[in-house]
Amino acid sequence: MDIQTFREYCLKKTGVTEDTPFDNNTLCFRVGNKIFAILDIDKFESVNLKCDPEKAVMLRESHEGILPGYHMNKKHWNTVSCDGSVTSELILELVDHSYSLVFASLPKKLKEEING
């Protein structure tokens, strides 16, 4: 998985924006101004993705490249390695899951605005 493929995939999702609110190297993808993915632009060694707590534990137990979220709430976030130890397909599935969790948490009116 390379950063350009990852970025394009995220930006194709409805209502997604990107920014660097913390520093010039930390890229965040948001829906409804809530973050669903965080990564280092320069290194792209891993990405932090929101995850259902039960699924997060299962993923961590079954994949060496999935760890509790670095600098995040470890119950709700995973750090997913982009070094090939986690397949590109699974990374994109986890992006979808993260996006869906965040989108579902948005107020109804904002969801309607995003969906047009």
Biopython code that builds the backbone (N, CA, C, O; Angstrom):
import numpy as np
from Bio.PDB.StructureBuilder import StructureBuilder

atoms = [
    (1, "MET", "N", (0.863, -1.183, 0.000)),
    (1, "MET", "CA", (0.000, 0.000, 0.000)),
    (1, "MET", "C", (0.899, 1.232, 0.000)),
    (1, "MET", "O", (1.792, 1.365, 0.837)),
    (2, "ASP", "N", (0.652, 2.117, -0.938)),
    (2, "ASP", "CA", (1.401, 3.373, -0.968)),
    (2, "ASP", "C", (0.472, 4.521, -0.566)),
    (2, "ASP", "O", (-0.752, 4.395, -0.607)),
    (3, "ILE", "N", (1.069, 5.612, -0.185)),
    (3, "ILE", "CA", (0.295, 6.732, 0.354)),
    (3, "ILE", "C", (-0.663, 7.331, -0.682)),
    (3, "ILE", "O", (-1.761, 7.760, -0.327)),
    (4, "GLN", "N", (-0.264, 7.366, -1.943)),
    (4, "GLN", "CA", (-1.132, 7.962, -2.964)),
    (4, "GLN", "C", (-2.408, 7.136, -3.156)),
    (4, "GLN", "O", (-3.505, 7.687, -3.254)),
    (5, "THR", "N", (-2.253, 5.817, -3.208)),
    (5, "THR", "CA", (-3.418, 4.933, -3.331)),
    (5, "THR", "C", (-4.334, 5.104, -2.130)),
    (5, "THR", "O", (-5.553, 5.202, -2.274)),
    (6, "PHE", "N", (-3.734, 5.138, -0.942)),
    (6, "PHE", "CA", (-4.506, 5.306, 0.286)),
    (6, "PHE", "C", (-5.257, 6.637, 0.273)),
    (6, "PHE", "O", (-6.450, 6.686, 0.573)),
    (7, "ARG", "N", (-4.571, 7.685, -0.066)),
    (7, "ARG", "CA", (-5.154, 9.028, -0.082)),
    (7, "ARG", "C", (-6.318, 9.110, -1.077)),
    (7, "ARG", "O", (-7.389, 9.621, -0.750)),
    (8, "GLU", "N", (-6.098, 8.604, -2.284)),
    (8, "GLU", "CA", (-7.154, 8.636, -3.305)),
    (8, "GLU", "C", (-8.381, 7.847, -2.853)),
    (8, "GLU", "O", (-9.516, 8.265, -3.087)),
    (9, "TYR", "N", (-8.150, 6.716, -2.210)),
    (9, "TYR", "CA", (-9.260, 5.891, -1.725)),
    (9, "TYR", "C", (-10.083, 6.668, -0.697)),
    (9, "TYR", "O", (-11.312, 6.688, -0.767)),
    (10, "CYS", "N", (-9.412, 7.295, 0.241)),
    (10, "CYS", "CA", (-10.118, 8.066, 1.278)),
    (10, "CYS", "C", (-10.895, 9.234, 0.682)),
    (10, "CYS", "O", (-12.047, 9.471, 1.044)),
    (11, "LEU", "N", (-10.264, 9.956, -0.227)),
    (11, "LEU", "CA", (-10.891, 11.153, -0.781)),
    (11, "LEU", "C", (-12.080, 10.853, -1.689)),
    (11, "LEU", "O", (-12.881, 11.747, -1.962)),
    (12, "LYS", "N", (-12.211, 9.619, -2.159)),
    (12, "LYS", "CA", (-13.362, 9.241, -2.981)),
    (12, "LYS", "C", (-14.617, 9.035, -2.144)),
    (12, "LYS", "O", (-15.723, 8.981, -2.683)),
    (13, "LYS", "N", (-14.454, 8.921, -0.847)),
    (13, "LYS", "CA", (-15.598, 8.712, 0.028)),
    (13, "LYS", "C", (-16.387, 10.019, 0.173)),
    (13, "LYS", "O", (-15.814, 11.108, 0.170)),
    (14, "THR", "N", (-17.686, 9.890, 0.299)),
    (14, "THR", "CA", (-18.583, 11.037, 0.370)),
    (14, "THR", "C", (-18.249, 11.930, 1.566)),
    (14, "THR", "O", (-18.170, 11.467, 2.704)),
    (15, "GLY", "N", (-18.056, 13.221, 1.280)),
    (15, "GLY", "CA", (-17.875, 14.222, 2.321)),
    (15, "GLY", "C", (-16.515, 14.255, 2.988)),
    (15, "GLY", "O", (-16.358, 14.910, 4.018)),
    (16, "VAL", "N", (-15.527, 13.567, 2.433)),
    (16, "VAL", "CA", (-14.215, 13.501, 3.078)),
    (16, "VAL", "C", (-13.366, 14.715, 2.747)),
    (16, "VAL", "O", (-13.320, 15.179, 1.607)),
    (17, "THR", "N", (-12.695, 15.215, 3.775)),
    (17, "THR", "CA", (-11.715, 16.283, 3.619)),
    (17, "THR", "C", (-10.415, 15.814, 4.252)),
    (17, "THR", "O", (-10.396, 14.852, 5.020)),
    (18, "GLU", "N", (-9.332, 16.501, 3.921)),
    (18, "GLU", "CA", (-8.036, 16.189, 4.516)),
    (18, "GLU", "C", (-7.403, 17.477, 5.019)),
    (18, "GLU", "O", (-7.623, 18.554, 4.465)),
    (19, "ASP", "N", (-6.608, 17.345, 6.086)),
    (19, "ASP", "CA", (-5.887, 18.494, 6.605)),
    (19, "ASP", "C", (-4.720, 18.015, 7.454)),
    (19, "ASP", "O", (-4.570, 16.822, 7.721)),
    (20, "THR", "N", (-3.901, 18.969, 7.870)),
    (20, "THR", "CA", (-2.755, 18.678, 8.733)),
    (20, "THR", "C", (-2.856, 19.572, 9.975)),
    (20, "THR", "O", (-2.117, 20.549, 10.095)),
    (21, "PRO", "N", (-3.772, 19.240, 10.902)),
    (21, "PRO", "CA", (-4.037, 20.126, 12.033)),
    (21, "PRO", "C", (-2.969, 20.123, 13.126)),
    (21, "PRO", "O", (-2.874, 21.077, 13.898)),
    (22, "PHE", "N", (-2.172, 19.069, 13.199)),
    (22, "PHE", "CA", (-1.215, 18.930, 14.300)),
    (22, "PHE", "C", (0.176, 19.431, 13.935)),
    (22, "PHE", "O", (0.824, 20.114, 14.728)),
    (23, "ASP", "N", (0.629, 19.092, 12.743)),
    (23, "ASP", "CA", (1.929, 19.529, 12.217)),
    (23, "ASP", "C", (1.942, 19.248, 10.721)),
    (23, "ASP", "O", (0.968, 18.719, 10.186)),
    (24, "ASN", "N", (3.023, 19.593, 10.042)),
    (24, "ASN", "CA", (3.084, 19.440, 8.583)),
    (24, "ASN", "C", (3.187, 17.992, 8.129)),
    (24, "ASN", "O", (3.001, 17.713, 6.945)),
    (25, "ASN", "N", (3.480, 17.059, 9.037)),
    (25, "ASN", "CA", (3.671, 15.663, 8.664)),
    (25, "ASN", "C", (2.477, 14.768, 8.959)),
    (25, "ASN", "O", (2.391, 13.665, 8.419)),
    (26, "THR", "N", (1.558, 15.216, 9.800)),
    (26, "THR", "CA", (0.446, 14.376, 10.225)),
    (26, "THR", "C", (-0.806, 14.724, 9.423)),
    (26, "THR", "O", (-1.422, 15.772, 9.619)),
    (27, "LEU", "N", (-1.166, 13.816, 8.515)),
    (27, "LEU", "CA", (-2.323, 14.016, 7.649)),
    (27, "LEU", "C", (-3.541, 13.341, 8.256)),
    (27, "LEU", "O", (-3.492, 12.177, 8.653)),
    (28, "CYS", "N", (-4.637, 14.091, 8.322)),
    (28, "CYS", "CA", (-5.894, 13.567, 8.853)),
    (28, "CYS", "C", (-6.953, 13.574, 7.767)),
    (28, "CYS", "O", (-7.056, 14.518, 6.984)),
    (29, "PHE", "N", (-7.734, 12.514, 7.732)),
    (29, "PHE", "CA", (-8.902, 12.441, 6.858)),
    (29, "PHE", "C", (-10.117, 12.513, 7.755)),
    (29, "PHE", "O", (-10.193, 11.846, 8.787)),
    (30, "ARG", "N", (-11.077, 13.347, 7.338)),
    (30, "ARG", "CA", (-12.256, 13.609, 8.164)),
    (30, "ARG", "C", (-13.531, 13.450, 7.351)),
    (30, "ARG", "O", (-13.537, 13.599, 6.129)),
    (31, "VAL", "N", (-14.607, 13.145, 8.060)),
    (31, "VAL", "CA", (-15.951, 13.254, 7.515)),
    (31, "VAL", "C", (-16.748, 14.007, 8.565)),
    (31, "VAL", "O", (-16.727, 13.655, 9.744)),
    (32, "GLY", "N", (-17.457, 15.054, 8.129)),
    (32, "GLY", "CA", (-18.203, 15.872, 9.082)),
    (32, "GLY", "C", (-17.308, 16.487, 10.130)),
    (32, "GLY", "O", (-17.731, 16.670, 11.272)),
    (33, "ASN", "N", (-16.089, 16.809, 9.770)),
    (33, "ASN", "CA", (-15.074, 17.408, 10.637)),
    (33, "ASN", "C", (-14.597, 16.476, 11.752)),
    (33, "ASN", "O", (-13.943, 16.933, 12.689)),
    (34, "LYS", "N", (-14.913, 15.173, 11.671)),
    (34, "LYS", "CA", (-14.427, 14.191, 12.648)),
    (34, "LYS", "C", (-13.413, 13.284, 11.953)),
    (34, "LYS", "O", (-13.651, 12.816, 10.840)),
    (35, "ILE", "N", (-12.302, 13.042, 12.604)),
    (35, "ILE", "CA", (-11.207, 12.261, 12.028)),
    (35, "ILE", "C", (-11.554, 10.774, 11.997)),
    (35, "ILE", "O", (-12.064, 10.221, 12.971)),
    (36, "PHE", "N", (-11.262, 10.130, 10.844)),
    (36, "PHE", "CA", (-11.395, 8.680, 10.763)),
    (36, "PHE", "C", (-10.080, 8.003, 10.378)),
    (36, "PHE", "O", (-9.973, 6.781, 10.477)),
    (37, "ALA", "N", (-9.071, 8.775, 9.938)),
    (37, "ALA", "CA", (-7.760, 8.204, 9.607)),
    (37, "ALA", "C", (-6.674, 9.243, 9.838)),
    (37, "ALA", "O", (-6.839, 10.416, 9.506)),
    (38, "ILE", "N", (-5.560, 8.794, 10.413)),
    (38, "ILE", "CA", (-4.415, 9.668, 10.678)),
    (38, "ILE", "C", (-3.150, 8.935, 10.262)),
    (38, "ILE", "O", (-2.972, 7.756, 10.568)),
    (39, "LEU", "N", (-2.271, 9.649, 9.559)),
    (39, "LEU", "CA", (-1.022, 9.025, 9.117)),
    (39, "LEU", "C", (0.096, 10.045, 9.010)),
    (39, "LEU", "O", (-0.149, 11.251, 8.986)),
    (40, "ASP", "N", (1.322, 9.555, 8.945)),
    (40, "ASP", "CA", (2.509, 10.390, 8.742)),
    (40, "ASP", "C", (2.756, 10.495, 7.241)),
    (40, "ASP", "O", (2.986, 9.483, 6.579)),
    (41, "ILE", "N", (2.710, 11.700, 6.705)),
    (41, "ILE", "CA", (2.869, 11.915, 5.264)),
    (41, "ILE", "C", (4.237, 11.451, 4.775)),
    (41, "ILE", "O", (4.333, 10.819, 3.723)),
    (42, "ASP", "N", (5.284, 11.753, 5.517)),
    (42, "ASP", "CA", (6.644, 11.449, 5.069)),
    (42, "ASP", "C", (6.979, 9.966, 5.133)),
    (42, "ASP", "O", (7.624, 9.436, 4.228)),
    (43, "LYS", "N", (6.551, 9.298, 6.186)),
    (43, "LYS", "CA", (6.944, 7.896, 6.378)),
    (43, "LYS", "C", (5.903, 6.899, 5.879)),
    (43, "LYS", "O", (6.269, 5.880, 5.293)),
    (44, "PHE", "N", (4.640, 7.163, 6.091)),
    (44, "PHE", "CA", (3.528, 6.259, 5.779)),
    (44, "PHE", "C", (3.860, 4.808, 6.129)),
    (44, "PHE", "O", (3.715, 3.901, 5.309)),
    (45, "GLU", "N", (4.305, 4.617, 7.361)),
    (45, "GLU", "CA", (4.595, 3.278, 7.871)),
    (45, "GLU", "C", (3.346, 2.625, 8.456)),
    (45, "GLU", "O", (3.235, 1.400, 8.509)),
    (46, "SER", "N", (2.405, 3.470, 8.897)),
    (46, "SER", "CA", (1.180, 2.962, 9.517)),
    (46, "SER", "C", (0.101, 4.036, 9.423)),
    (46, "SER", "O", (0.362, 5.188, 9.076)),
    (47, "VAL", "N", (-1.111, 3.615, 9.743)),
    (47, "VAL", "CA", (-2.242, 4.542, 9.775)),
    (47, "VAL", "C", (-3.090, 4.212, 10.998)),
    (47, "VAL", "O", (-3.307, 3.041, 11.309)),
    (48, "ASN", "N", (-3.567, 5.239, 11.686)),
    (48, "ASN", "CA", (-4.489, 5.052, 12.801)),
    (48, "ASN", "C", (-5.907, 5.107, 12.254)),
    (48, "ASN", "O", (-6.282, 6.046, 11.552)),
    (49, "LEU", "N", (-6.697, 4.074, 12.591)),
    (49, "LEU", "CA", (-8.071, 3.980, 12.119)),
    (49, "LEU", "C", (-8.995, 3.658, 13.287)),
    (49, "LEU", "O", (-8.666, 2.845, 14.152)),
    (50, "LYS", "N", (-10.137, 4.296, 13.299)),
    (50, "LYS", "CA", (-11.144, 4.031, 14.331)),
    (50, "LYS", "C", (-11.690, 2.616, 14.115)),
    (50, "LYS", "O", (-11.769, 2.141, 12.982)),
    (51, "CYS", "N", (-12.063, 1.954, 15.202)),
    (51, "CYS", "CA", (-12.532, 0.583, 15.092)),
    (51, "CYS", "C", (-13.483, 0.252, 16.236)),
    (51, "CYS", "O", (-13.300, 0.715, 17.362)),
    (52, "ASP", "N", (-14.483, -0.540, 15.942)),
    (52, "ASP", "CA", (-15.364, -1.062, 16.973)),
    (52, "ASP", "C", (-14.509, -1.798, 18.002)),
    (52, "ASP", "O", (-13.666, -2.607, 17.614)),
    (53, "PRO", "N", (-14.697, -1.547, 19.310)),
    (53, "PRO", "CA", (-13.818, -2.132, 20.325)),
    (53, "PRO", "C", (-13.669, -3.654, 20.261)),
    (53, "PRO", "O", (-12.557, -4.164, 20.399)),
    (54, "GLU", "N", (-14.762, -4.384, 20.055)),
    (54, "GLU", "CA", (-14.669, -5.850, 19.984)),
    (54, "GLU", "C", (-13.899, -6.293, 18.747)),
    (54, "GLU", "O", (-13.076, -7.207, 18.810)),
    (55, "LYS", "N", (-14.168, -5.648, 17.642)),
    (55, "LYS", "CA", (-13.453, -5.973, 16.398)),
    (55, "LYS", "C", (-11.969, -5.612, 16.532)),
    (55, "LYS", "O", (-11.106, -6.317, 16.008)),
    (56, "ALA", "N", (-11.680, -4.513, 17.234)),
    (56, "ALA", "CA", (-10.294, -4.078, 17.424)),
    (56, "ALA", "C", (-9.481, -5.160, 18.122)),
    (56, "ALA", "O", (-8.361, -5.464, 17.710)),
    (57, "VAL", "N", (-10.035, -5.732, 19.164)),
    (57, "VAL", "CA", (-9.341, -6.789, 19.903)),
    (57, "VAL", "C", (-9.113, -7.998, 19.003)),
    (57, "VAL", "O", (-8.016, -8.555, 18.977)),
    (58, "MET", "N", (-10.140, -8.403, 18.270)),
    (58, "MET", "CA", (-10.025, -9.555, 17.377)),
    (58, "MET", "C", (-8.937, -9.330, 16.324)),
    (58, "MET", "O", (-8.136, -10.223, 16.046)),
    (59, "LEU", "N", (-8.919, -8.130, 15.745)),
    (59, "LEU", "CA", (-7.921, -7.820, 14.719)),
    (59, "LEU", "C", (-6.505, -7.858, 15.289)),
    (59, "LEU", "O", (-5.584, -8.370, 14.654)),
    (60, "ARG", "N", (-6.345, -7.315, 16.483)),
    (60, "ARG", "CA", (-5.023, -7.295, 17.120)),
    (60, "ARG", "C", (-4.529, -8.708, 17.430)),
    (60, "ARG", "O", (-3.335, -8.995, 17.340)),
    (61, "GLU", "N", (-5.460, -9.580, 17.794)),
    (61, "GLU", "CA", (-5.085, -10.965, 18.105)),
    (61, "GLU", "C", (-4.743, -11.766, 16.861)),
    (61, "GLU", "O", (-3.954, -12.708, 16.930)),
    (62, "SER", "N", (-5.321, -11.408, 15.735)),
    (62, "SER", "CA", (-5.119, -12.215, 14.526)),
    (62, "SER", "C", (-4.138, -11.616, 13.517)),
    (62, "SER", "O", (-3.793, -12.277, 12.538)),
    (63, "HIS", "N", (-3.681, -10.381, 13.733)),
    (63, "HIS", "CA", (-2.754, -9.727, 12.797)),
    (63, "HIS", "C", (-1.625, -9.048, 13.558)),
    (63, "HIS", "O", (-1.857, -8.150, 14.367)),
    (64, "GLU", "N", (-0.414, -9.482, 13.292)),
    (64, "GLU", "CA", (0.762, -8.896, 13.942)),
    (64, "GLU", "C", (0.905, -7.402, 13.653)),
    (64, "GLU", "O", (1.411, -6.645, 14.482)),
    (65, "GLY", "N", (0.453, -6.988, 12.466)),
    (65, "GLY", "CA", (0.607, -5.604, 12.037)),
    (65, "GLY", "C", (-0.508, -4.672, 12.493)),
    (65, "GLY", "O", (-0.583, -3.530, 12.039)),
    (66, "ILE", "N", (-1.368, -5.142, 13.381)),
    (66, "ILE", "CA", (-2.439, -4.291, 13.918)),
    (66, "ILE", "C", (-2.266, -4.217, 15.431)),
    (66, "ILE", "O", (-2.324, -5.223, 16.137)),
    (67, "LEU", "N", (-2.052, -2.994, 15.902)),
    (67, "LEU", "CA", (-1.759, -2.740, 17.313)),
    (67, "LEU", "C", (-2.734, -1.709, 17.879)),
    (67, "LEU", "O", (-3.417, -1.020, 17.121)),
    (68, "PRO", "N", (-2.803, -1.600, 19.208)),
    (68, "PRO", "CA", (-3.624, -0.527, 19.794)),
    (68, "PRO", "C", (-3.174, 0.833, 19.255)),
    (68, "PRO", "O", (-1.983, 1.048, 19.032)),
    (69, "GLY", "N", (-4.103, 1.732, 19.049)),
    (69, "GLY", "CA", (-3.829, 3.028, 18.437)),
    (69, "GLY", "C", (-2.742, 3.827, 19.126)),
    (69, "GLY", "O", (-2.836, 4.130, 20.315)),
    (70, "TYR", "N", (-1.723, 4.162, 18.378)),
    (70, "TYR", "CA", (-0.600, 4.968, 18.878)),
    (70, "TYR", "C", (-1.073, 6.385, 19.143)),
    (70, "TYR", "O", (-1.598, 7.037, 18.240)),
    (71, "HIS", "N", (-0.898, 6.873, 20.356)),
    (71, "HIS", "CA", (-1.331, 8.212, 20.792)),
    (71, "HIS", "C", (-2.839, 8.421, 20.649)),
    (71, "HIS", "O", (-3.299, 9.552, 20.492)),
    (72, "MET", "N", (-3.600, 7.343, 20.703)),
    (72, "MET", "CA", (-5.049, 7.435, 20.551)),
    (72, "MET", "C", (-5.712, 6.643, 21.674)),
    (72, "MET", "O", (-5.036, 5.954, 22.438)),
    (73, "ASN", "N", (-7.028, 6.742, 21.771)),
    (73, "ASN", "CA", (-7.782, 5.924, 22.700)),
    (73, "ASN", "C", (-7.673, 4.476, 22.219)),
    (73, "ASN", "O", (-8.231, 4.119, 21.181)),
    (74, "LYS", "N", (-6.965, 3.660, 22.962)),
    (74, "LYS", "CA", (-6.634, 2.305, 22.518)),
    (74, "LYS", "C", (-7.842, 1.380, 22.449)),
    (74, "LYS", "O", (-7.774, 0.318, 21.831)),
    (75, "LYS", "N", (-8.926, 1.766, 23.068)),
    (75, "LYS", "CA", (-10.156, 0.969, 22.985)),
    (75, "LYS", "C", (-10.822, 1.151, 21.617)),
    (75, "LYS", "O", (-11.423, 0.215, 21.091)),
    (76, "HIS", "N", (-10.717, 2.341, 21.049)),
    (76, "HIS", "CA", (-11.458, 2.677, 19.830)),
    (76, "HIS", "C", (-10.597, 2.873, 18.586)),
    (76, "HIS", "O", (-11.132, 3.093, 17.499)),
    (77, "TRP", "N", (-9.288, 2.798, 18.723)),
    (77, "TRP", "CA", (-8.406, 3.058, 17.587)),
    (77, "TRP", "C", (-7.344, 1.963, 17.463)),
    (77, "TRP", "O", (-6.834, 1.455, 18.461)),
    (78, "ASN", "N", (-7.028, 1.615, 16.223)),
    (78, "ASN", "CA", (-5.936, 0.693, 15.923)),
    (78, "ASN", "C", (-4.891, 1.417, 15.092)),
    (78, "ASN", "O", (-5.215, 2.304, 14.303)),
    (79, "THR", "N", (-3.644, 1.036, 15.273)),
    (79, "THR", "CA", (-2.573, 1.436, 14.375)),
    (79, "THR", "C", (-2.321, 0.254, 13.456)),
    (79, "THR", "O", (-1.981, -0.838, 13.910)),
    (80, "VAL", "N", (-2.492, 0.482, 12.154)),
    (80, "VAL", "CA", (-2.375, -0.576, 11.158)),
    (80, "VAL", "C", (-1.109, -0.345, 10.345)),
    (80, "VAL", "O", (-0.917, 0.720, 9.759)),
    (81, "SER", "N", (-0.256, -1.351, 10.319)),
    (81, "SER", "CA", (1.010, -1.262, 9.610)),
    (81, "SER", "C", (0.787, -1.258, 8.100)),
    (81, "SER", "O", (-0.077, -1.970, 7.589)),
    (82, "CYS", "N", (1.569, -0.456, 7.399)),
    (82, "CYS", "CA", (1.489, -0.379, 5.932)),
    (82, "CYS", "C", (2.737, -0.976, 5.278)),
    (82, "CYS", "O", (3.072, -0.647, 4.141)),
    (83, "ASP", "N", (3.418, -1.859, 6.013)),
    (83, "ASP", "CA", (4.668, -2.446, 5.523)),
    (83, "ASP", "C", (4.471, -3.753, 4.765)),
    (83, "ASP", "O", (5.448, -4.399, 4.386)),
    (84, "GLY", "N", (3.225, -4.151, 4.540)),
    (84, "GLY", "CA", (2.939, -5.398, 3.850)),
    (84, "GLY", "C", (2.494, -6.508, 4.786)),
    (84, "GLY", "O", (2.015, -7.543, 4.322)),
    (85, "SER", "N", (2.640, -6.321, 6.095)),
    (85, "SER", "CA", (2.208, -7.349, 7.043)),
    (85, "SER", "C", (0.679, -7.415, 7.145)),
    (85, "SER", "O", (0.123, -8.419, 7.590)),
    (86, "VAL", "N", (0.017, -6.352, 6.735)),
    (86, "VAL", "CA", (-1.444, -6.310, 6.632)),
    (86, "VAL", "C", (-1.742, -6.063, 5.158)),
    (86, "VAL", "O", (-1.191, -5.141, 4.557)),
    (87, "THR", "N", (-2.603, -6.876, 4.580)),
    (87, "THR", "CA", (-2.872, -6.749, 3.145)),
    (87, "THR", "C", (-3.521, -5.406, 2.818)),
    (87, "THR", "O", (-4.207, -4.809, 3.648)),
    (88, "SER", "N", (-3.291, -4.954, 1.608)),
    (88, "SER", "CA", (-3.919, -3.708, 1.143)),
    (88, "SER", "C", (-5.434, -3.820, 1.213)),
    (88, "SER", "O", (-6.118, -2.860, 1.566)),
    (89, "GLU", "N", (-5.954, -4.994, 0.876)),
    (89, "GLU", "CA", (-7.398, -5.200, 0.913)),
    (89, "GLU", "C", (-7.947, -5.008, 2.319)),
    (89, "GLU", "O", (-8.979, -4.362, 2.505)),
    (90, "LEU", "N", (-7.252, -5.573, 3.320)),
    (90, "LEU", "CA", (-7.717, -5.413, 4.695)),
    (90, "LEU", "C", (-7.587, -3.969, 5.150)),
    (90, "LEU", "O", (-8.464, -3.463, 5.852)),
    (91, "ILE", "N", (-6.518, -3.303, 4.767)),
    (91, "ILE", "CA", (-6.365, -1.886, 5.138)),
    (91, "ILE", "C", (-7.541, -1.083, 4.613)),
    (91, "ILE", "O", (-8.101, -0.260, 5.338)),
    (92, "LEU", "N", (-7.924, -1.309, 3.359)),
    (92, "LEU", "CA", (-9.039, -0.559, 2.780)),
    (92, "LEU", "C", (-10.367, -0.937, 3.435)),
    (92, "LEU", "O", (-11.239, -0.082, 3.593)),
    (93, "GLU", "N", (-10.533, -2.204, 3.818)),
    (93, "GLU", "CA", (-11.732, -2.612, 4.553)),
    (93, "GLU", "C", (-11.799, -1.881, 5.892)),
    (93, "GLU", "O", (-12.870, -1.462, 6.330)),
    (94, "LEU", "N", (-10.645, -1.737, 6.533)),
    (94, "LEU", "CA", (-10.608, -1.050, 7.824)),
    (94, "LEU", "C", (-10.832, 0.456, 7.673)),
    (94, "LEU", "O", (-11.376, 1.093, 8.575)),
    (95, "VAL", "N", (-10.420, 1.022, 6.551)),
    (95, "VAL", "CA", (-10.746, 2.415, 6.241)),
    (95, "VAL", "C", (-12.264, 2.557, 6.131)),
    (95, "VAL", "O", (-12.846, 3.481, 6.698)),
    (96, "ASP", "N", (-12.900, 1.641, 5.402)),
    (96, "ASP", "CA", (-14.355, 1.671, 5.247)),
    (96, "ASP", "C", (-15.039, 1.589, 6.615)),
    (96, "ASP", "O", (-15.983, 2.328, 6.895)),
    (97, "HIS", "N", (-14.549, 0.682, 7.455)),
    (97, "HIS", "CA", (-15.126, 0.496, 8.793)),
    (97, "HIS", "C", (-14.975, 1.775, 9.624)),
    (97, "HIS", "O", (-15.923, 2.210, 10.278)),
    (98, "SER", "N", (-13.793, 2.369, 9.596)),
    (98, "SER", "CA", (-13.531, 3.592, 10.349)),
    (98, "SER", "C", (-14.441, 4.724, 9.867)),
    (98, "SER", "O", (-15.070, 5.414, 10.669)),
    (99, "TYR", "N", (-14.500, 4.903, 8.559)),
    (99, "TYR", "CA", (-15.351, 5.939, 7.970)),
    (99, "TYR", "C", (-16.813, 5.720, 8.407)),
    (99, "TYR", "O", (-17.493, 6.661, 8.815)),
    (100, "SER", "N", (-17.277, 4.482, 8.316)),
    (100, "SER", "CA", (-18.671, 4.172, 8.665)),
    (100, "SER", "C", (-18.967, 4.478, 10.132)),
    (100, "SER", "O", (-20.018, 5.034, 10.451)),
    (101, "LEU", "N", (-18.046, 4.117, 11.023)),
    (101, "LEU", "CA", (-18.237, 4.410, 12.447)),
    (101, "LEU", "C", (-18.347, 5.905, 12.701)),
    (101, "LEU", "O", (-19.230, 6.359, 13.428)),
    (102, "VAL", "N", (-17.451, 6.657, 12.102)),
    (102, "VAL", "CA", (-17.446, 8.108, 12.312)),
    (102, "VAL", "C", (-18.689, 8.734, 11.682)),
    (102, "VAL", "O", (-19.342, 9.576, 12.298)),
    (103, "PHE", "N", (-19.014, 8.325, 10.460)),
    (103, "PHE", "CA", (-20.194, 8.876, 9.792)),
    (103, "PHE", "C", (-21.456, 8.592, 10.620)),
    (103, "PHE", "O", (-22.305, 9.470, 10.777)),
    (104, "ALA", "N", (-21.575, 7.382, 11.141)),
    (104, "ALA", "CA", (-22.750, 7.003, 11.931)),
    (104, "ALA", "C", (-22.884, 7.838, 13.202)),
    (104, "ALA", "O", (-23.989, 8.003, 13.718)),
    (105, "SER", "N", (-21.777, 8.361, 13.708)),
    (105, "SER", "CA", (-21.811, 9.151, 14.945)),
    (105, "SER", "C", (-22.187, 10.616, 14.701)),
    (105, "SER", "O", (-22.390, 11.366, 15.656)),
    (106, "LEU", "N", (-22.279, 11.024, 13.454)),
    (106, "LEU", "CA", (-22.599, 12.422, 13.132)),
    (106, "LEU", "C", (-24.071, 12.716, 13.374)),
    (106, "LEU", "O", (-24.906, 11.814, 13.297)),
    (107, "PRO", "N", (-24.395, 13.969, 13.665)),
    (107, "PRO", "CA", (-25.805, 14.349, 13.800)),
    (107, "PRO", "C", (-26.562, 14.111, 12.483)),
    (107, "PRO", "O", (-25.992, 14.220, 11.397)),
    (108, "LYS", "N", (-27.832, 13.792, 12.602)),
    (108, "LYS", "CA", (-28.672, 13.465, 11.442)),
    (108, "LYS", "C", (-28.622, 14.568, 10.378)),
    (108, "LYS", "O", (-28.499, 14.281, 9.187)),
    (109, "LYS", "N", (-28.718, 15.808, 10.806)),
    (109, "LYS", "CA", (-28.731, 16.923, 9.862)),
    (109, "LYS", "C", (-27.411, 16.977, 9.064)),
    (109, "LYS", "O", (-27.426, 17.213, 7.856)),
    (110, "LEU", "N", (-26.299, 16.762, 9.731)),
    (110, "LEU", "CA", (-25.000, 16.779, 9.052)),
    (110, "LEU", "C", (-24.876, 15.614, 8.087)),
    (110, "LEU", "O", (-24.335, 15.770, 6.992)),
    (111, "LYS", "N", (-25.370, 14.452, 8.477)),
    (111, "LYS", "CA", (-25.358, 13.282, 7.570)),
    (111, "LYS", "C", (-26.134, 13.600, 6.301)),
    (111, "LYS", "O", (-25.705, 13.273, 5.195)),
    (112, "GLU", "N", (-27.282, 14.242, 6.477)),
    (112, "GLU", "CA", (-28.125, 14.590, 5.315)),
    (112, "GLU", "C", (-27.410, 15.588, 4.412)),
    (112, "GLU", "O", (-27.476, 15.478, 3.187)),
    (113, "GLU", "N", (-26.723, 16.566, 5.016)),
    (113, "GLU", "CA", (-25.974, 17.548, 4.231)),
    (113, "GLU", "C", (-24.860, 16.872, 3.437)),
    (113, "GLU", "O", (-24.654, 17.184, 2.264)),
    (114, "ILE", "N", (-24.145, 15.952, 4.072)),
    (114, "ILE", "CA", (-23.042, 15.256, 3.412)),
    (114, "ILE", "C", (-23.560, 14.398, 2.255)),
    (114, "ILE", "O", (-22.952, 14.356, 1.186)),
    (115, "ASN", "N", (-24.666, 13.727, 2.474)),
    (115, "ASN", "CA", (-25.231, 12.860, 1.421)),
    (115, "ASN", "C", (-25.960, 13.631, 0.332)),
    (115, "ASN", "O", (-26.354, 13.060, -0.685)),
    (116, "GLY", "N", (-26.141, 14.945, 0.551)),
    (116, "GLY", "CA", (-26.772, 15.785, -0.477)),
    (116, "GLY", "C", (-28.242, 15.595, -0.508)),
    (116, "GLY", "O", (-28.929, 16.225, -1.313)),
]
sb = StructureBuilder()
sb.init_structure("model")
sb.init_model(0)
sb.init_chain("A")
sb.init_seg("    ")
for serial, (resi, resn, name, xyz) in enumerate(atoms, 1):
    if name == "N":
        sb.init_residue(resn, " ", resi, " ")
    sb.init_atom(name, np.array(xyz, "f"), 0.0, 1.0, " ", f" {name:<3s}", serial, name[0])
structure = sb.get_structure()
